[in-house]
Amino acid sequence: MIDPRFGQGRPVVAANRVAVKAITDLWEAGESVEGIAYDFDMTPEQVDALCRAVVRLAA
């Protein structure tokens, strides 16, 4: 979601308001999907789907 009240208008995960960039930066740095999911109270499937969506948008 994008809401100017959270993340200074940058995309955040609606469920926990974590910046999408924070998650994808960790993923790009080689962190495991499971580790990222644990850190941000998400499921590995949610993290995987988010990262794949960002990669598709960037392509």
C-alpha positions in Angstrom: 0.0 0.0 0.0 1.1 3.6 -0.5 -0.1 6.0 2.2 1.6 9.2 3.0 1.1 8.5 6.8 3.3 5.5 6.6 6.7 5.1 5.0 6.8 8.7 3.8 4.6 7.9 0.8 6.7 4.9 -0.3 5.2 1.4 -0.7 4.8 -0.5 2.6 3.3 -3.9 3.4 -0.3 -3.2 4.6 -0.2 -5.8 7.3 2.8 -4.6 9.2 3.7 -1.2 7.6 7.2 -2.3 6.8 8.8 -0.6 3.8 8.9 -2.8 0.7 12.4 -1.6 0.0 13.6 -2.8 3.4 12.4 -6.3 2.6 13.7 -6.4 -1.0 17.1 -5.0 0.1 17.5 -7.9 2.5 16.4 -10.4 -0.2 18.8 -8.9 -2.7 21.6 -9.0 -0.1 21.1 -12.8 0.1 19.1 -13.1 3.3 16.8 -16.2 3.3 13.1 -15.7 2.6 12.4 -17.6 5.8 14.7 -15.3 7.8 13.1 -12.2 6.4 9.6 -13.6 7.0 10.5 -14.3 10.7 12.0 -10.8 11.2 8.9 -9.0 9.8 6.2 -11.3 11.1 5.2 -12.5 7.6 5.0 -15.9 6.0 7.8 -17.1 3.6 5.2 -17.2 0.9 4.3 -13.5 1.4 7.9 -12.5 1.3 8.6 -14.6 -1.9 5.5 -13.2 -3.6 6.4 -9.6 -2.7 10.0 -10.0 -4.0 8.9 -11.6 -7.2 6.4 -8.9 -7.8 9.0 -6.2 -7.3 11.4 -8.0 -9.7 8.6 -8.2 -12.4 7.8 -4.5 -12.0 11.5 -3.6 -12.3 11.9 -5.6 -15.5 
